[in-house]
Amino acid sequence: GAGVSQSPSNKVTEKGKDVELRCDPISGHTALYWYRQSLGQGLEFLIYFQGNSAPDKSGLPSDRFSAERTGGSVSTLTIQRTQQEDSAVYLCASTSGRGGNSPLHFGNGTRLTVT
Amino acid sequence: AQRVTQPEKLLSVFKGAPVELKCNYSYSGSPELFWYVQYSRQRLQLLLRHISRESIKGFTADLNKGETSFHLKKPFAQEEDSAMYYCALKVPPGGSYIPTFGRGTSLIVHP
């Protein structure tokens, strides 16, 4: 079946503008994660959704970042008043269940450039 | 909090040479460990997980609890192994379900 889908694949925005990044997880996957990938910084956890539970937002770097997951499926990551340091690749991943052995299935990411 | 350290940002070897990508973790219990790989222009994907004790594309990784390490090894590197490799740790149920990733090691295999 289809893998994790992210859109847009590339986004260039001006400093101070808001952006929305979208993630379509694999159908039936209850867990959804957002990570940020920066050169030299590896994968930085942002937020985690599991079923209908309250999301774990502990990784969000500032209150300019927020995310929603509607109907337990599609998720949107919103960055308000973008700054140049927000430039990175934003990765979404989903997995089935909570089991420790469940690997993450990643999307292709959205490359965000803030000018 | 758990932590994953990949000390090498870049590892450069020649084709046919052995390769070892280092991964150390900090966690007092029994973690579940993974290696993920990202080839050029492809998405990040699972390479192998320690619980499966499998060899994938000639790569193996052994969990050493005494040294808290999970190094990735291959006896004879191939050019197609050139990629970015990430080590990840996930603690068992009762802890965090959020995988922690290392900063990644870029492997370049020269012809």
Contacts between the chains, C-beta under 8 A, distances in Angstrom:
chain1	res1	chain2	res2	distance
A	3	B	43	7.5
A	4	B	43	8.0
A	31	B	97	7.0
A	33	B	98	7.1
A	33	B	99	7.7
A	35	B	101	7.5
A	40	B	9	6.9
A	40	B	103	6.8
A	41	B	103	6.4
A	42	B	6	7.7
A	42	B	86	6.7
A	42	B	101	5.4
A	42	B	102	5.8
A	42	B	103	3.5
A	42	B	104	5.0
A	43	B	86	6.4
A	43	B	101	3.9
A	43	B	104	7.6
A	45	B	98	5.6
A	45	B	99	7.9
A	45	B	100	7.2
A	45	B	101	7.9
A	48	B	97	7.0
A	48	B	98	5.2
A	50	B	97	6.8
A	56	B	98	6.6
A	59	B	98	7.8
A	91	B	44	6.7
A	93	B	44	7.9
A	98	B	93	6.5
A	98	B	97	5.2
A	99	B	93	7.7
A	100	B	32	4.0
A	100	B	51	7.9
A	100	B	90	5.2
A	100	B	91	7.5
A	100	B	92	5.3
A	100	B	93	6.8
A	101	B	32	6.3
A	101	B	49	6.2
A	101	B	51	5.5
A	101	B	52	8.0
A	103	B	34	6.4
A	103	B	46	4.0
A	103	B	49	6.6
A	104	B	36	7.7
A	104	B	46	7.3
A	104	B	88	8.0
A	104	B	99	6.3
A	106	B	43	5.0
A	106	B	44	4.3
A	106	B	45	6.8
A	107	B	43	6.5
A	108	B	43	5.0
A	109	B	43	7.3
